[in-house]
Amino acid sequence: MKMIIAVIRPEKFDAVKQALADKKYYGMTVTDVYGRGEQRGVCLQYRGKPISVDVIQKTEIKLTTCDEKADEVIDIIQKTAYSGKTGDGRIFVVPVEKSITIRTGEVFY
């Protein structure tokens, strides 16, 4: 199993969620996060004065899938979240040893 963690632009979340649902990937955990990477923040104007914001709001999506479907999920997220600009986000892939359903105790390897 693989856990896929995608950090994307918030405005791309609905499109990514729908693209995953279209391919029958429904389960996910979504968190609003703040951070910085290569983009290193943005410079904005507030009341005529420039201000620097060095942490940017992003949306983090976590989902798990079997090893065979991980590349398909990654491809869906990458194509849907793409804008071509700095700050599009990043995808992390982490191995999952096992997953246990709390209600039934069913174990997935």
Gaussian input, Z-matrix of N, CA and C with variables (Angstrom, degrees):
# hf/3-21g

backbone

0 1
 N
 C     1     B1
 C     2     B2     1     A1
 N     3     B3     2     A2     1     D1
 C     4     B4     3     A3     2     D2
 C     5     B5     4     A4     3     D3
 N     6     B6     5     A5     4     D4
 C     7     B7     6     A6     5     D5
 C     8     B8     7     A7     6     D6
 N     9     B9     8     A8     7     D7
 C    10    B10     9     A9     8     D8
 C    11    B11    10    A10     9     D9
 N    12    B12    11    A11    10    D10
 C    13    B13    12    A12    11    D11
 C    14    B14    13    A13    12    D12
 N    15    B15    14    A14    13    D13
 C    16    B16    15    A15    14    D14
 C    17    B17    16    A16    15    D15
 N    18    B18    17    A17    16    D16
 C    19    B19    18    A18    17    D17
 C    20    B20    19    A19    18    D18
 N    21    B21    20    A20    19    D19
 C    22    B22    21    A21    20    D20
 C    23    B23    22    A22    21    D21
 N    24    B24    23    A23    22    D22
 C    25    B25    24    A24    23    D23
 C    26    B26    25    A25    24    D24
 N    27    B27    26    A26    25    D25
 C    28    B28    27    A27    26    D26
 C    29    B29    28    A28    27    D27
 N    30    B30    29    A29    28    D28
 C    31    B31    30    A30    29    D29
 C    32    B32    31    A31    30    D30
 N    33    B33    32    A32    31    D31
 C    34    B34    33    A33    32    D32
 C    35    B35    34    A34    33    D33
 N    36    B36    35    A35    34    D34
 C    37    B37    36    A36    35    D35
 C    38    B38    37    A37    36    D36
 N    39    B39    38    A38    37    D37
 C    40    B40    39    A39    38    D38
 C    41    B41    40    A40    39    D39
 N    42    B42    41    A41    40    D40
 C    43    B43    42    A42    41    D41
 C    44    B44    43    A43    42    D42
 N    45    B45    44    A44    43    D43
 C    46    B46    45    A45    44    D44
 C    47    B47    46    A46    45    D45
 N    48    B48    47    A47    46    D46
 C    49    B49    48    A48    47    D47
 C    50    B50    49    A49    48    D48
 N    51    B51    50    A50    49    D49
 C    52    B52    51    A51    50    D50
 C    53    B53    52    A52    51    D51
 N    54    B54    53    A53    52    D52
 C    55    B55    54    A54    53    D53
 C    56    B56    55    A55    54    D54
 N    57    B57    56    A56    55    D55
 C    58    B58    57    A57    56    D56
 C    59    B59    58    A58    57    D57
 N    60    B60    59    A59    58    D58
 C    61    B61    60    A60    59    D59
 C    62    B62    61    A61    60    D60
 N    63    B63    62    A62    61    D61
 C    64    B64    63    A63    62    D62
 C    65    B65    64    A64    63    D63
 N    66    B66    65    A65    64    D64
 C    67    B67    66    A66    65    D65
 C    68    B68    67    A67    66    D66
 N    69    B69    68    A68    67    D67
 C    70    B70    69    A69    68    D68
 C    71    B71    70    A70    69    D69
 N    72    B72    71    A71    70    D70
 C    73    B73    72    A72    71    D71
 C    74    B74    73    A73    72    D72
 N    75    B75    74    A74    73    D73
 C    76    B76    75    A75    74    D74
 C    77    B77    76    A76    75    D75
 N    78    B78    77    A77    76    D76
 C    79    B79    78    A78    77    D77
 C    80    B80    79    A79    78    D78
 N    81    B81    80    A80    79    D79
 C    82    B82    81    A81    80    D80
 C    83    B83    82    A82    81    D81
 N    84    B84    83    A83    82    D82
 C    85    B85    84    A84    83    D83
 C    86    B86    85    A85    84    D84
 N    87    B87    86    A86    85    D85
 C    88    B88    87    A87    86    D86
 C    89    B89    88    A88    87    D87
 N    90    B90    89    A89    88    D88
 C    91    B91    90    A90    89    D89
 C    92    B92    91    A91    90    D90
 N    93    B93    92    A92    91    D91
 C    94    B94    93    A93    92    D92
 C    95    B95    94    A94    93    D93
 N    96    B96    95    A95    94    D94
 C    97    B97    96    A96    95    D95
 C    98    B98    97    A97    96    D96
 N    99    B99    98    A98    97    D97
 C   100   B100    99    A99    98    D98
 C   101   B101   100   A100    99    D99
 N   102   B102   101   A101   100   D100
 C   103   B103   102   A102   101   D101
 C   104   B104   103   A103   102   D102
 N   105   B105   104   A104   103   D103
 C   106   B106   105   A105   104   D104
 C   107   B107   106   A106   105   D105
 N   108   B108   107   A107   106   D106
 C   109   B109   108   A108   107   D107
 C   110   B110   109   A109   108   D108
 N   111   B111   110   A110   109   D109
 C   112   B112   111   A111   110   D110
 C   113   B113   112   A112   111   D111
 N   114   B114   113   A113   112   D112
 C   115   B115   114   A114   113   D113
 C   116   B116   115   A115   114   D114
 N   117   B117   116   A116   115   D115
 C   118   B118   117   A117   116   D116
 C   119   B119   118   A118   117   D117
 N   120   B120   119   A119   118   D118
 C   121   B121   120   A120   119   D119
 C   122   B122   121   A121   120   D120
 N   123   B123   122   A122   121   D121
 C   124   B124   123   A123   122   D122
 C   125   B125   124   A124   123   D123
 N   126   B126   125   A125   124   D124
 C   127   B127   126   A126   125   D125
 C   128   B128   127   A127   126   D126
 N   129   B129   128   A128   127   D127
 C   130   B130   129   A129   128   D128
 C   131   B131   130   A130   129   D129
 N   132   B132   131   A131   130   D130
 C   133   B133   132   A132   131   D131
 C   134   B134   133   A133   132   D132
 N   135   B135   134   A134   133   D133
 C   136   B136   135   A135   134   D134
 C   137   B137   136   A136   135   D135
 N   138   B138   137   A137   136   D136
 C   139   B139   138   A138   137   D137
 C   140   B140   139   A139   138   D138
 N   141   B141   140   A140   139   D139
 C   142   B142   141   A141   140   D140
 C   143   B143   142   A142   141   D141
 N   144   B144   143   A143   142   D142
 C   145   B145   144   A144   143   D143
 C   146   B146   145   A145   144   D144
 N   147   B147   146   A146   145   D145
 C   148   B148   147   A147   146   D146
 C   149   B149   148   A148   147   D147
 N   150   B150   149   A149   148   D148
 C   151   B151   150   A150   149   D149
 C   152   B152   151   A151   150   D150
 N   153   B153   152   A152   151   D151
 C   154   B154   153   A153   152   D152
 C   155   B155   154   A154   153   D153
 N   156   B156   155   A155   154   D154
 C   157   B157   156   A156   155   D155
 C   158   B158   157   A157   156   D156
 N   159   B159   158   A158   157   D157
 C   160   B160   159   A159   158   D158
 C   161   B161   160   A160   159   D159
 N   162   B162   161   A161   160   D160
 C   163   B163   162   A162   161   D161
 C   164   B164   163   A163   162   D162
 N   165   B165   164   A164   163   D163
 C   166   B166   165   A165   164   D164
 C   167   B167   166   A166   165   D165
 N   168   B168   167   A167   166   D166
 C   169   B169   168   A168   167   D167
 C   170   B170   169   A169   168   D168
 N   171   B171   170   A170   169   D169
 C   172   B172   171   A171   170   D170
 C   173   B173   172   A172   171   D171
 N   174   B174   173   A173   172   D172
 C   175   B175   174   A174   173   D173
 C   176   B176   175   A175   174   D174
 N   177   B177   176   A176   175   D175
 C   178   B178   177   A177   176   D176
 C   179   B179   178   A178   177   D177
 N   180   B180   179   A179   178   D178
 C   181   B181   180   A180   179   D179
 C   182   B182   181   A181   180   D180
 N   183   B183   182   A182   181   D181
 C   184   B184   183   A183   182   D182
 C   185   B185   184   A184   183   D183
 N   186   B186   185   A185   184   D184
 C   187   B187   186   A186   185   D185
 C   188   B188   187   A187   186   D186
 N   189   B189   188   A188   187   D187
 C   190   B190   189   A189   188   D188
 C   191   B191   190   A190   189   D189
 N   192   B192   191   A191   190   D190
 C   193   B193   192   A192   191   D191
 C   194   B194   193   A193   192   D192
 N   195   B195   194   A194   193   D193
 C   196   B196   195   A195   194   D194
 C   197   B197   196   A196   195   D195
 N   198   B198   197   A197   196   D196
 C   199   B199   198   A198   197   D197
 C   200   B200   199   A199   198   D198
 N   201   B201   200   A200   199   D199
 C   202   B202   201   A201   200   D200
 C   203   B203   202   A202   201   D201
 N   204   B204   203   A203   202   D202
 C   205   B205   204   A204   203   D203
 C   206   B206   205   A205   204   D204
 N   207   B207   206   A206   205   D205
 C   208   B208   207   A207   206   D206
 C   209   B209   208   A208   207   D207
 N   210   B210   209   A209   208   D208
 C   211   B211   210   A210   209   D209
 C   212   B212   211   A211   210   D210
 N   213   B213   212   A212   211   D211
 C   214   B214   213   A213   212   D212
 C   215   B215   214   A214   213   D213
 N   216   B216   215   A215   214   D214
 C   217   B217   216   A216   215   D215
 C   218   B218   217   A217   216   D216
 N   219   B219   218   A218   217   D217
 C   220   B220   219   A219   218   D218
 C   221   B221   220   A220   219   D219
 N   222   B222   221   A221   220   D220
 C   223   B223   222   A222   221   D221
 C   224   B224   223   A223   222   D222
 N   225   B225   224   A224   223   D223
 C   226   B226   225   A225   224   D224
 C   227   B227   226   A226   225   D225
 N   228   B228   227   A227   226   D226
 C   229   B229   228   A228   227   D227
 C   230   B230   229   A229   228   D228
 N   231   B231   230   A230   229   D229
 C   232   B232   231   A231   230   D230
 C   233   B233   232   A232   231   D231
 N   234   B234   233   A233   232   D232
 C   235   B235   234   A234   233   D233
 C   236   B236   235   A235   234   D234
 N   237   B237   236   A236   235   D235
 C   238   B238   237   A237   236   D236
 C   239   B239   238   A238   237   D237
 N   240   B240   239   A239   238   D238
 C   241   B241   240   A240   239   D239
 C   242   B242   241   A241   240   D240
 N   243   B243   242   A242   241   D241
 C   244   B244   243   A243   242   D242
 C   245   B245   244   A244   243   D243
 N   246   B246   245   A245   244   D244
 C   247   B247   246   A246   245   D245
 C   248   B248   247   A247   246   D246
 N   249   B249   248   A248   247   D247
 C   250   B250   249   A249   248   D248
 C   251   B251   250   A250   249   D249
 N   252   B252   251   A251   250   D250
 C   253   B253   252   A252   251   D251
 C   254   B254   253   A253   252   D252
 N   255   B255   254   A254   253   D253
 C   256   B256   255   A255   254   D254
 C   257   B257   256   A256   255   D255
 N   258   B258   257   A257   256   D256
 C   259   B259   258   A258   257   D257
 C   260   B260   259   A259   258   D258
 N   261   B261   260   A260   259   D259
 C   262   B262   261   A261   260   D260
 C   263   B263   262   A262   261   D261
 N   264   B264   263   A263   262   D262
 C   265   B265   264   A264   263   D263
 C   266   B266   265   A265   264   D264
 N   267   B267   266   A266   265   D265
 C   268   B268   267   A267   266   D266
 C   269   B269   268   A268   267   D267
 N   270   B270   269   A269   268   D268
 C   271   B271   270   A270   269   D269
 C   272   B272   271   A271   270   D270
 N   273   B273   272   A272   271   D271
 C   274   B274   273   A273   272   D272
 C   275   B275   274   A274   273   D273
 N   276   B276   275   A275   274   D274
 C   277   B277   276   A276   275   D275
 C   278   B278   277   A277   276   D276
 N   279   B279   278   A278   277   D277
 C   280   B280   279   A279   278   D278
 C   281   B281   280   A280   279   D279
 N   282   B282   281   A281   280   D280
 C   283   B283   282   A282   281   D281
 C   284   B284   283   A283   282   D282
 N   285   B285   284   A284   283   D283
 C   286   B286   285   A285   284   D284
 C   287   B287   286   A286   285   D285
 N   288   B288   287   A287   286   D286
 C   289   B289   288   A288   287   D287
 C   290   B290   289   A289   288   D288
 N   291   B291   290   A290   289   D289
 C   292   B292   291   A291   290   D290
 C   293   B293   292   A292   291   D291
 N   294   B294   293   A293   292   D292
 C   295   B295   294   A294   293   D293
 C   296   B296   295   A295   294   D294
 N   297   B297   296   A296   295   D295
 C   298   B298   297   A297   296   D296
 C   299   B299   298   A298   297   D297
 N   300   B300   299   A299   298   D298
 C   301   B301   300   A300   299   D299
 C   302   B302   301   A301   300   D300
 N   303   B303   302   A302   301   D301
 C   304   B304   303   A303   302   D302
 C   305   B305   304   A304   303   D303
 N   306   B306   305   A305   304   D304
 C   307   B307   306   A306   305   D305
 C   308   B308   307   A307   306   D306
 N   309   B309   308   A308   307   D307
 C   310   B310   309   A309   308   D308
 C   311   B311   310   A310   309   D309
 N   312   B312   311   A311   310   D310
 C   313   B313   312   A312   311   D311
 C   314   B314   313   A313   312   D312
 N   315   B315   314   A314   313   D313
 C   316   B316   315   A315   314   D314
 C   317   B317   316   A316   315   D315
 N   318   B318   317   A317   316   D316
 C   319   B319   318   A318   317   D317
 C   320   B320   319   A319   318   D318
 N   321   B321   320   A320   319   D319
 C   322   B322   321   A321   320   D320
 C   323   B323   322   A322   321   D321
 N   324   B324   323   A323   322   D322
 C   325   B325   324   A324   323   D323
 C   326   B326   325   A325   324   D324

   B1=1.4566
   B2=1.5133
   B3=1.3199
   B4=1.4572
   B5=1.5210
   B6=1.3363
   B7=1.4510
   B8=1.5146
   B9=1.3143
   B10=1.4553
   B11=1.5153
   B12=1.3237
   B13=1.4578
   B14=1.5228
   B15=1.3169
   B16=1.4622
   B17=1.5208
   B18=1.3236
   B19=1.4593
   B20=1.5221
   B21=1.3429
   B22=1.4586
   B23=1.5246
   B24=1.3175
   B25=1.4649
   B26=1.5382
   B27=1.3367
   B28=1.4764
   B29=1.5288
   B30=1.3148
   B31=1.4669
   B32=1.5322
   B33=1.3250
   B34=1.4598
   B35=1.5322
   B36=1.3416
   B37=1.4587
   B38=1.5238
   B39=1.3277
   B40=1.4671
   B41=1.5268
   B42=1.3163
   B43=1.4625
   B44=1.5319
   B45=1.3416
   B46=1.4717
   B47=1.5202
   B48=1.3228
   B49=1.4737
   B50=1.5305
   B51=1.3205
   B52=1.4622
   B53=1.5312
   B54=1.3238
   B55=1.4667
   B56=1.5247
   B57=1.3357
   B58=1.4664
   B59=1.5270
   B60=1.3367
   B61=1.4668
   B62=1.5278
   B63=1.3250
   B64=1.4643
   B65=1.5292
   B66=1.3286
   B67=1.4649
   B68=1.5336
   B69=1.3545
   B70=1.4654
   B71=1.5256
   B72=1.3389
   B73=1.4657
   B74=1.5255
   B75=1.3376
   B76=1.4595
   B77=1.5227
   B78=1.3206
   B79=1.4582
   B80=1.5093
   B81=1.3137
   B82=1.4644
   B83=1.5256
   B84=1.3092
   B85=1.4518
   B86=1.5194
   B87=1.3301
   B88=1.4636
   B89=1.5184
   B90=1.3364
   B91=1.4577
   B92=1.5218
   B93=1.3302
   B94=1.4675
   B95=1.5226
   B96=1.3276
   B97=1.4565
   B98=1.5229
   B99=1.3190
   B100=1.4626
   B101=1.5115
   B102=1.3080
   B103=1.4538
   B104=1.5099
   B105=1.3209
   B106=1.4556
   B107=1.5155
   B108=1.2936
   B109=1.4550
   B110=1.5184
   B111=1.3104
   B112=1.4538
   B113=1.5158
   B114=1.3189
   B115=1.4637
   B116=1.5301
   B117=1.3181
   B118=1.4653
   B119=1.5288
   B120=1.3199
   B121=1.4504
   B122=1.5093
   B123=1.3291
   B124=1.4631
   B125=1.5144
   B126=1.3083
   B127=1.4660
   B128=1.5244
   B129=1.3253
   B130=1.4607
   B131=1.5267
   B132=1.3228
   B133=1.4601
   B134=1.5241
   B135=1.3283
   B136=1.4564
   B137=1.5156
   B138=1.3341
   B139=1.4642
   B140=1.5283
   B141=1.3136
   B142=1.4550
   B143=1.5116
   B144=1.3257
   B145=1.4651
   B146=1.5246
   B147=1.3285
   B148=1.4632
   B149=1.5328
   B150=1.3260
   B151=1.4612
   B152=1.5206
   B153=1.3120
   B154=1.4524
   B155=1.5282
   B156=1.3180
   B157=1.4568
   B158=1.5243
   B159=1.3427
   B160=1.4693
   B161=1.5206
   B162=1.3240
   B163=1.4593
   B164=1.5276
   B165=1.3111
   B166=1.4559
   B167=1.5262
   B168=1.3401
   B169=1.4626
   B170=1.5256
   B171=1.3228
   B172=1.4623
   B173=1.5198
   B174=1.3135
   B175=1.4575
   B176=1.5202
   B177=1.3363
   B178=1.4575
   B179=1.5270
   B180=1.3314
   B181=1.4549
   B182=1.5290
   B183=1.3290
   B184=1.4634
   B185=1.5117
   B186=1.3267
   B187=1.4486
   B188=1.5158
   B189=1.3245
   B190=1.4641
   B191=1.5189
   B192=1.3154
   B193=1.4521
   B194=1.5231
   B195=1.3175
   B196=1.4621
   B197=1.5308
   B198=1.3133
   B199=1.4603
   B200=1.5244
   B201=1.3294
   B202=1.4582
   B203=1.5290
   B204=1.3371
   B205=1.4632
   B206=1.5202
   B207=1.3212
   B208=1.4702
   B209=1.5222
   B210=1.3209
   B211=1.4683
   B212=1.5292
   B213=1.3420
   B214=1.4653
   B215=1.5288
   B216=1.3346
   B217=1.4674
   B218=1.5235
   B219=1.3171
   B220=1.4686
   B221=1.5211
   B222=1.3247
   B223=1.4613
   B224=1.5310
   B225=1.3344
   B226=1.4682
   B227=1.5252
   B228=1.3250
   B229=1.4630
   B230=1.5305
   B231=1.3126
   B232=1.4679
   B233=1.5287
   B234=1.3172
   B235=1.4680
   B236=1.5202
   B237=1.3282
   B238=1.4620
   B239=1.5291
   B240=1.3305
   B241=1.4679
   B242=1.5311
   B243=1.3057
   B244=1.4668
   B245=1.5260
   B246=1.3273
   B247=1.4705
   B248=1.5224
   B249=1.3418
   B250=1.4527
   B251=1.5130
   B252=1.3226
   B253=1.4610
   B254=1.5262
   B255=1.3164
   B256=1.4586
   B257=1.5239
   B258=1.3247
   B259=1.4625
   B260=1.5097
   B261=1.3466
   B262=1.4640
   B263=1.5245
   B264=1.3272
   B265=1.4601
   B266=1.5112
   B267=1.3295
   B268=1.4538
   B269=1.5297
   B270=1.3352
   B271=1.4643
   B272=1.5234
   B273=1.3269
   B274=1.4617
   B275=1.5167
   B276=1.3235
   B277=1.4610
   B278=1.5255
   B279=1.3372
   B280=1.4547
   B281=1.5273
   B282=1.3325
   B283=1.4654
   B284=1.5315
   B285=1.3290
   B286=1.4643
   B287=1.5255
   B288=1.3216
   B289=1.4678
   B290=1.5212
   B291=1.3389
   B292=1.4555
   B293=1.5147
   B294=1.3247
   B295=1.4513
   B296=1.5292
   B297=1.3305
   B298=1.4578
   B299=1.5218
   B300=1.3232
   B301=1.4534
   B302=1.5215
   B303=1.3064
   B304=1.4659
   B305=1.5262
   B306=1.3139
   B307=1.4621
   B308=1.5177
   B309=1.3304
   B310=1.4707
   B311=1.5379
   B312=1.3153
   B313=1.4606
   B314=1.5177
   B315=1.3470
   B316=1.4653
   B317=1.5252
   B318=1.3263
   B319=1.4604
   B320=1.5181
   B321=1.3390
   B322=1.4633
   B323=1.5191
   B324=1.3140
   B325=1.4667
   B326=1.4996
   A1=109.57
   A2=114.99
   A3=121.96
   A4=109.36
   A5=115.97
   A6=120.82
   A7=106.68
   A8=115.60
   A9=121.61
   A10=107.12
   A11=115.21
   A12=122.03
   A13=106.54
   A14=116.20
   A15=121.50
   A16=109.00
   A17=116.39
   A18=122.44
   A19=105.49
   A20=116.28
   A21=121.13
   A22=111.25
   A23=115.70
   A24=121.18
   A25=109.05
   A26=118.32
   A27=120.06
   A28=113.08
   A29=117.31
   A30=120.03
   A31=112.63
   A32=117.80
   A33=122.04
   A34=112.45
   A35=117.57
   A36=120.54
   A37=113.29
   A38=118.33
   A39=120.02
   A40=111.67
   A41=117.37
   A42=121.06
   A43=110.79
   A44=116.80
   A45=120.72
   A46=109.98
   A47=116.65
   A48=120.97
   A49=110.56
   A50=117.14
   A51=121.04
   A52=111.71
   A53=117.09
   A54=120.52
   A55=111.27
   A56=117.01
   A57=120.70
   A58=110.76
   A59=117.13
   A60=121.21
   A61=111.12
   A62=117.29
   A63=121.01
   A64=111.59
   A65=117.06
   A66=121.95
   A67=111.91
   A68=116.00
   A69=123.11
   A70=114.63
   A71=117.22
   A72=122.01
   A73=106.54
   A74=116.08
   A75=120.26
   A76=113.84
   A77=118.06
   A78=121.51
   A79=112.68
   A80=116.07
   A81=121.04
   A82=109.10
   A83=115.27
   A84=122.54
   A85=106.41
   A86=116.47
   A87=121.04
   A88=108.97
   A89=115.62
   A90=121.76
   A91=109.46
   A92=116.02
   A93=119.99
   A94=107.20
   A95=116.56
   A96=121.26
   A97=109.49
   A98=115.58
   A99=122.12
   A100=107.84
   A101=116.78
   A102=119.10
   A103=111.01
   A104=113.23
   A105=119.25
   A106=108.72
   A107=114.90
   A108=121.34
   A109=107.81
   A110=115.96
   A111=120.45
   A112=112.26
   A113=116.71
   A114=121.44
   A115=111.42
   A116=117.16
   A117=124.87
   A118=114.42
   A119=117.32
   A120=121.12
   A121=113.03
   A122=114.38
   A123=121.71
   A124=109.19
   A125=115.78
   A126=121.73
   A127=107.15
   A128=116.55
   A129=122.50
   A130=110.30
   A131=116.18
   A132=122.08
   A133=108.24
   A134=116.70
   A135=121.17
   A136=107.60
   A137=116.21
   A138=122.53
   A139=111.70
   A140=114.47
   A141=120.52
   A142=115.90
   A143=117.09
   A144=120.07
   A145=109.73
   A146=116.54
   A147=118.38
   A148=111.34
   A149=115.85
   A150=120.80
   A151=107.90
   A152=115.77
   A153=121.17
   A154=109.29
   A155=116.17
   A156=122.42
   A157=105.62
   A158=116.63
   A159=117.86
   A160=114.50
   A161=118.40
   A162=120.90
   A163=107.29
   A164=115.39
   A165=122.23
   A166=109.60
   A167=116.05
   A168=120.07
   A169=109.19
   A170=116.23
   A171=123.77
   A172=108.19
   A173=116.69
   A174=122.77
   A175=107.64
   A176=115.99
   A177=121.21
   A178=108.84
   A179=115.20
   A180=121.99
   A181=107.53
   A182=116.54
   A183=121.31
   A184=108.21
   A185=115.66
   A186=119.85
   A187=109.39
   A188=115.57
   A189=120.16
   A190=108.92
   A191=114.73
   A192=121.12
   A193=108.61
   A194=115.82
   A195=119.27
   A196=109.33
   A197=115.86
   A198=121.07
   A199=112.52
   A200=117.22
   A201=121.40
   A202=113.02
   A203=117.41
   A204=120.39
   A205=113.11
   A206=117.96
   A207=121.26
   A208=112.17
   A209=117.95
   A210=120.46
   A211=111.86
   A212=117.00
   A213=119.98
   A214=110.71
   A215=116.90
   A216=121.16
   A217=110.25
   A218=117.03
   A219=121.42
   A220=110.15
   A221=117.15
   A222=121.97
   A223=111.00
   A224=117.38
   A225=121.64
   A226=110.17
   A227=116.82
   A228=120.74
   A229=110.25
   A230=116.53
   A231=120.40
   A232=111.37
   A233=117.70
   A234=120.38
   A235=112.41
   A236=117.35
   A237=120.82
   A238=112.20
   A239=117.95
   A240=121.27
   A241=112.25
   A242=118.09
   A243=122.61
   A244=112.16
   A245=116.63
   A246=121.77
   A247=110.56
   A248=116.50
   A249=120.51
   A250=114.15
   A251=116.74
   A252=121.14
   A253=110.14
   A254=116.35
   A255=121.05
   A256=108.47
   A257=116.46
   A258=120.38
   A259=113.92
   A260=118.12
   A261=120.34
   A262=112.03
   A263=117.80
   A264=120.21
   A265=112.98
   A266=114.74
   A267=121.32
   A268=108.45
   A269=115.42
   A270=121.48
   A271=107.85
   A272=115.84
   A273=122.52
   A274=108.38
   A275=117.09
   A276=122.34
   A277=107.31
   A278=115.58
   A279=121.98
   A280=108.73
   A281=118.56
   A282=119.45
   A283=110.91
   A284=115.81
   A285=122.03
   A286=107.32
   A287=115.70
   A288=120.52
   A289=111.51
   A290=116.91
   A291=120.72
   A292=109.41
   A293=115.09
   A294=123.30
   A295=107.46
   A296=116.77
   A297=121.34
   A298=109.02
   A299=116.74
   A300=121.20
   A301=108.54
   A302=117.79
   A303=121.93
   A304=111.42
   A305=118.26
   A306=121.35
   A307=113.12
   A308=117.20
   A309=120.47
   A310=113.61
   A311=116.49
   A312=120.11
   A313=113.51
   A314=116.55
   A315=120.47
   A316=109.94
   A317=115.44
   A318=122.05
   A319=109.45
   A320=115.40
   A321=121.68
   A322=108.29
   A323=116.65
   A324=122.26
   A325=111.10
   D1=153.38
   D2=177.57
   D3=-129.08
   D4=141.60
   D5=168.81
   D6=-101.74
   D7=127.40
   D8=178.78
   D9=-107.85
   D10=123.21
   D11=179.71
   D12=-116.56
   D13=115.06
   D14=-179.37
   D15=-114.09
   D16=128.31
   D17=174.74
   D18=-109.57
   D19=113.73
   D20=-171.86
   D21=-130.12
   D22=171.08
   D23=173.79
   D24=-66.16
   D25=136.71
   D26=-178.81
   D27=-57.95
   D28=-34.91
   D29=-177.72
   D30=-70.55
   D31=-13.13
   D32=178.31
   D33=-94.22
   D34=-7.45
   D35=-173.68
   D36=-60.14
   D37=-49.11
   D38=-177.06
   D39=-59.94
   D40=-39.57
   D41=179.15
   D42=-66.52
   D43=-41.34
   D44=178.84
   D45=-65.61
   D46=-44.95
   D47=179.14
   D48=-58.61
   D49=-44.46
   D50=-179.46
   D51=-67.79
   D52=-40.52
   D53=178.97
   D54=-63.91
   D55=-39.03
   D56=176.28
   D57=-67.07
   D58=-42.50
   D59=179.46
   D60=-63.75
   D61=-36.63
   D62=178.46
   D63=-60.45
   D64=-28.23
   D65=178.85
   D66=-100.83
   D67=14.75
   D68=175.48
   D69=72.16
   D70=27.74
   D71=172.28
   D72=-104.84
   D73=101.54
   D74=-173.57
   D75=-103.57
   D76=-40.83
   D77=-172.82
   D78=-73.73
   D79=129.84
   D80=177.59
   D81=-163.27
   D82=158.73
   D83=171.97
   D84=-114.83
   D85=132.34
   D86=-175.24
   D87=-122.94
   D88=133.48
   D89=-179.20
   D90=-136.53
   D91=137.82
   D92=170.17
   D93=-81.10
   D94=126.64
   D95=-178.08
   D96=-130.69
   D97=164.84
   D98=175.63
   D99=-127.65
   D100=142.84
   D101=179.24
   D102=-172.71
   D103=-174.03
   D104=177.61
   D105=-148.43
   D106=151.77
   D107=179.30
   D108=-144.26
   D109=-134.66
   D110=179.83
   D111=-61.67
   D112=-26.91
   D113=-178.61
   D114=-65.35
   D115=-31.32
   D116=178.72
   D117=52.71
   D118=34.47
   D119=175.70
   D120=87.92
   D121=-174.92
   D122=-179.60
   D123=-137.29
   D124=159.37
   D125=175.63
   D126=-109.82
   D127=123.51
   D128=-177.88
   D129=-118.11
   D130=165.03
   D131=174.22
   D132=-105.17
   D133=129.54
   D134=175.45
   D135=-132.36
   D136=115.92
   D137=-177.66
   D138=52.14
   D139=41.33
   D140=176.53
   D141=82.18
   D142=-2.81
   D143=-179.55
   D144=-112.34
   D145=139.25
   D146=177.33
   D147=-74.00
   D148=136.42
   D149=174.11
   D150=-128.82
   D151=145.88
   D152=-179.19
   D153=-104.23
   D154=128.76
   D155=176.33
   D156=-113.40
   D157=110.93
   D158=-173.31
   D159=-99.37
   D160=-1.68
   D161=169.51
   D162=-122.90
   D163=133.84
   D164=-172.60
   D165=-112.26
   D166=142.84
   D167=176.42
   D168=-71.06
   D169=134.88
   D170=176.33
   D171=-136.80
   D172=169.50
   D173=174.85
   D174=-116.87
   D175=129.69
   D176=179.22
   D177=-105.92
   D178=128.41
   D179=177.88
   D180=-115.41
   D181=129.40
   D182=174.93
   D183=-120.08
   D184=132.08
   D185=174.28
   D186=-150.47
   D187=154.00
   D188=178.27
   D189=-115.99
   D190=149.74
   D191=178.30
   D192=-153.57
   D193=167.37
   D194=177.49
   D195=-71.06
   D196=158.21
   D197=-177.26
   D198=-54.00
   D199=-38.52
   D200=-175.22
   D201=-68.03
   D202=-27.20
   D203=-176.66
   D204=-99.30
   D205=-4.32
   D206=-176.40
   D207=-59.38
   D208=-44.77
   D209=-178.48
   D210=-63.55
   D211=-35.74
   D212=177.85
   D213=-65.85
   D214=-44.33
   D215=178.88
   D216=-62.14
   D217=-44.84
   D218=179.33
   D219=-60.27
   D220=-43.66
   D221=-179.78
   D222=-62.25
   D223=-42.89
   D224=178.53
   D225=-60.40
   D226=-48.78
   D227=-178.47
   D228=-63.61
   D229=-46.71
   D230=-176.56
   D231=-61.69
   D232=-46.08
   D233=-178.93
   D234=-68.29
   D235=-37.46
   D236=-175.95
   D237=-78.46
   D238=-34.91
   D239=-177.26
   D240=-84.71
   D241=-7.30
   D242=-175.14
   D243=-69.72
   D244=130.47
   D245=170.46
   D246=-123.36
   D247=-16.04
   D248=-179.54
   D249=88.62
   D250=0.44
   D251=-178.42
   D252=-106.86
   D253=156.68
   D254=174.34
   D255=-58.35
   D256=137.15
   D257=179.46
   D258=98.87
   D259=10.43
   D260=178.11
   D261=-64.09
   D262=-27.40
   D263=176.19
   D264=124.19
   D265=-164.68
   D266=-176.24
   D267=-151.90
   D268=150.84
   D269=177.17
   D270=-120.73
   D271=129.87
   D272=176.91
   D273=-112.57
   D274=141.69
   D275=177.51
   D276=-122.21
   D277=123.53
   D278=-174.47
   D279=-125.89
   D280=133.20
   D281=176.33
   D282=-68.77
   D283=143.11
   D284=178.58
   D285=-116.56
   D286=122.89
   D287=-178.28
   D288=-68.78
   D289=-48.12
   D290=176.06
   D291=-162.07
   D292=162.01
   D293=179.77
   D294=-133.34
   D295=135.80
   D296=-176.44
   D297=-123.98
   D298=126.75
   D299=175.83
   D300=-77.03
   D301=124.56
   D302=-175.01
   D303=-63.40
   D304=-47.19
   D305=-175.08
   D306=-64.40
   D307=-44.83
   D308=-173.66
   D309=-102.36
   D310=-17.95
   D311=-176.20
   D312=78.49
   D313=6.43
   D314=-179.73
   D315=-64.13
   D316=135.70
   D317=-177.20
   D318=-109.95
   D319=133.60
   D320=176.14
   D321=-116.62
   D322=135.24
   D323=178.79
   D324=-112.88

